[in-house]
Structure formats: C-alpha cells, structure tokens
Amino acid sequence: MRLLSQSRRLRQTPFSEGVEDKGVTAYTVYNRMLLPTVFESVEADYRHLKSHVQVWDVSCERQIELNGPDASRLMRRLTPRNLEKMQDDQCYYVPIVDENGGMLNDPVAIKHSEDRWWISIADSDLLLWIKGLAVGAGMDVRVFEPDVSPLAVQGPKSDDLMARVFGKEVLDIRFFRYKRLAFQDTNFVVARSGYSKQGGYEIYLENGAYGMPLWNALFEAGADLNVRPGCPNLIERIEGGLLSYGNDMTIENSPLECGLGKFCKPGVDSDHIGMQALARETEVGPTRQIRAISIPGDPVPPARSAWPLFKEGKRVGQVTSAAWSPDFETNVAIGMVDTGHWGAGTKLEVQTPVGERAAEVQSAFWK
C-alpha cells in the first residue's frame, strides 16, 4: 500500500473532515488539493451514482476571479467561444487556448456581471497565464483566487435532496444557469451543472467556515434518499464522454481535435488568443480527433499512460482513458484517432498493459 505524504502544499478543503469521516479510500492531487477518487470501490460508487444521490467534495475546482472594468474584455481574450449573448446568471463551458491554439484548460465560466467573472478551472496553473495576459495588456482588472470551494450534488435524486436544503426555488434553475440561494445566515451561488451525466448541482461555497455545516445539512436531509459521499467516477465519465484535461487532452491538442468545434465560433469583434491558429485549422480540418472506443473482452486496467492504437501495424492514435462498464458489458474508452481511421465501426488494435486487444471506434459515447 502506497501512502500520500501530506503537507501545506496539499491544501485541505472545507469538507475534508466530512470526507475522511465518510471513509474515503483513495485520492488524487488536483490543483494542489486532494480530490477523492474512491469510497467503496469504483464500480460500487458508479452503481450508486446512477441510482441515488451523492455529495462530492470538488473544492479542487478552484476559481479564478476577474474583477474590474476590463474583466469582460479579458474573458473574451481567453476563449474562442462567443460570449456576446451570455447573461449574468449563466455558466458557459469555455475552451481556453494559447497562441498556437493548444488547450490550456477547459473550465466553466460563471458570469456575475460585466465586471466580475469566476473561471472554474480544471487541473492547471491557469491563474498565472491569465495574470500575465492582464498585466501585459495593461488591463484594469484584478485576477486572483477567491475563497470559493465547490461542492457537487449529483445523481437522479439530486433534485429531491437540494429542494430539502435550499427550497423548491432550486428546481427552477435551468441547465448551466445559477441562482443565489440562502443557507443559514448566508447565501451561495447554486448552479445546475456537474461532472456527471446523471444530473445535479454545484454549490459554490464562499467562506470555508460554512463547509461542514453545509456538508452535514445535506447528509441529514438525504438520509432516506440513500445519500452517500462520492466523487467523479471513471466509468461514468467515460461512458458520458466527459473529457479530463491532462488525461484526454493537453496543450498539444486543439479544441477542434477535442471535438469542441461548436465552442470555437468567436464573435465578430473577437481577438482571442490563438484566433489565427484556430482559423487555419478550421479551414483545413483537424488531423486527429477524440472518439469513443470500445475494447471487447475481459476488463482492462485504468490507463496510467497513453495506449498506442494501431491499424495493420501503423500507429494511428492512442487511448487515454479506459474502464470496464458493467452496464454496457465492454471496456469503454476515450481515444485520439488520426483522420481516415476515426469513422464509426473502424476496427483497430490497442496495446494495453495486459497485451494487444481488439478495439472499435464508436459512433457516439454511451451515456
């Protein structure tokens, strides 16, 4: 058994006490914080997530706040997504790219006003990139990490649980929209969003002192709903085609390669970083792209490194995430496949840690 040495560099979360008390069995490190990855087992957690409701400590989804007169100008520089029609209660999935069109992060942007944004980031040092852009351009905006720690409530019974804690008003929140809702003597941004396909909410906790009161309130209210602690689940996210930055895509990949072309249609006056590079790629098309891939046969282990994909001995891509799916009775996987080999039904071979296996490109993810 390998242990993770902890120190001040691995920051605690407002919910760490509750996570430990509920029996977390595995962690990963994400934005220099601990992110739970397993409670009972990956498969048992998966089955519960699809049937009931879970509370996830996802405080590691750190926020970058843009605050000041140039906040919206800076936000538009960061992403190829058109933000012109975004309203003050909306959340947008926003690819963020560098000058070469490479993916730096794929966060959710939360608009409070023209002068204030939160960027809920995946695992990377995006804060430093944004601060550099703001300083270099002489923008009138503060860029910093606020005391905001997301807590997710996910699963088919999430509506019931959230209504008990926040009132029926929570049910009026539309997908990727948010409301400020009261809790005790404060209030939180509550969004209908989350890193699963089972439906749910994310609560943006401001002021860590409210962490355990919120955690305890959710578990007390959901006792008869079979509420349990949970975390982003490897099997469920692959089935749903939810990409993981650093696993399925890196700075070496463009949004077009990641299947995010629909988020790369900038407004007329856009001058986002990477605009010229993405325009050139759009004109000729990507040379590789993410695809759903099935690997029949016995279960394979999780992918700790990229697994090469071959067609008749020639390397044509790689598998970046894989897991056995109990519901679909096959190994489900996410892979980056070269053009000419990514069509649905294409038969490939993949080199796994347990030997070479057959693989097949799917028309869509399983969901």
C-alpha positions, 0 to 999 in steps of 0.5 A: 500500500502506497501512502500520500505524504501530506503537507501545506502544499496539499491544501485541505478543503472545507469538507475534508473532515466530512470526507475522511469521516465518510471513509474515503479510500483513495485520492488524487492531487488536483490543483494542489488539493486532494480530490477523492477518487474512491469510497467503496470501490469504483464500480460500487460508487458508479452503481450508486451514482446512477441510482441515488444521490451523492455529495462530492467534495470538488473544492479542487475546482478552484476559481479564478476571479476577474474583477474590474472594468476590463474583466469582460474584455479579458474573458473574451481574450481567453476563449474562442467561444462567443460570449456576446449573448451570455447573461449574468446568471449563466455558466458557459463551458469555455475552451481556453487556448494559447497562441498556437491554439493548444488547450490550456484548460477547459473550465466553466465560466460563471458570469456575475456581471460585466465586471466580475467573472469566476473561471472554474478551472480544471487541473492547471496553473491557469491563474498565472497565464491569465495574470500575465495576459492582464498585466501585459495588456495593461488591463484594469482588472484584478485576477486572483483566487477567491475563497470559493470551494465547490461542492457537487450534488449529483445523481437522479435524486439530486433534485429531491435532496437540494429542494430539502436544503435550499427550497423548491426555488432550486428546481427552477434553475435551468441547465448551466444557469445559477441562482443565489440561494440562502443557507443559514445566515448566508447565501451561495451561488447554486448552479445546475451543472456537474461532472456527471451525466446523471444530473445535479448541482454545484454549490459554490461555497464562499467562506470555508467556515460554512463547509461542514455545516453545509456538508452535514445539512445535506447528509441529514436531509438525504438520509432516506434518499440513500445519500452517500459521499462520492466523487467523479467516477471513471466509468461514468465519465467515460461512458458520458464522454466527459473529457479530463484535461491532462488525461484526454487532452493537453496543450498539444491538442486543439479544441477542434481535435477535442471535438469542441468545434461548436465552442470555437465560433468567436464573435465578430469583434473577437481577438482571442488568443490563438484566433489565427491558429484556430482559423487555419485549422478550421479551414483545413480540418483537424488531423486527429480527433477524440472518439469513443472506443470500445475494447471487447473482452475481459476488463482492462486496467485504468490507463496510467499512460497513453495506449498506442492504437494501431491499424495493420501495424501503423500507429494511428492514435492512442487511448487515454482513458479506459474502464470496464462498464458493467452496464454496457458489458465492454471496456469503454474508452476515450481515444485520439484517432488520426483522420481516415481511421476515426469513422464509426465501426473502424476496427483497430488494435490497442496495446494495453498493459495486459497485451494487444486487444481488439478495439472499435471506434464508436459512433457516439459515447454511451451515456 
